[in-house]
Amino acid sequence: LDGLRRHIDFCLKHAVDGIFVLGTTGEFYALDEAEKQSVVAAAVEHCRGRAPVFVGTGAETTREVLRLTKMAEREGAAG
């Protein structure tokens, strides 16, 4: 999570319009649900409104996608 925070700071310093975590690079398959929630919570907290946080909620089942999407919404993700 420390590396994630450093990466967010780097991106924001270079004027990105938003932060996208658990995206298309495949890391979402390697993390369990608690780890995914930790990533989302850390990103939202660290951005503190400086940029919206978007979360990839892709999964193998519709049921899991819905559960992850609701978790991202509860954590304060923008989308």
Rosetta blueprint (number, residue, H / E / L):
1 L L
2 D H
3 G H
4 L H
5 R H
6 R H
7 H H
8 I H
9 D H
10 F H
11 C H
12 L H
13 K H
14 H L
15 A L
16 V L
17 D L
18 G L
19 I E
20 F E
21 V E
22 L L
23 G L
24 T L
25 T L
26 G L
27 E H
28 F H
29 Y H
30 A L
31 L L
32 D L
33 E H
34 A H
35 E H
36 K H
37 Q H
38 S H
39 V H
40 V H
41 A H
42 A H
43 A H
44 V H
45 E H
46 H H
47 C H
48 R L
49 G L
50 R L
51 A L
52 P L
53 V E
54 F E
55 V E
56 G L
57 T L
58 G L
59 A L
60 E L
61 T L
62 T H
63 R H
64 E H
65 V H
66 L H
67 R H
68 L H
69 T H
70 K H
71 M H
72 A H
73 E H
74 R H
75 E H
76 G L
77 A L
78 A L
79 G L
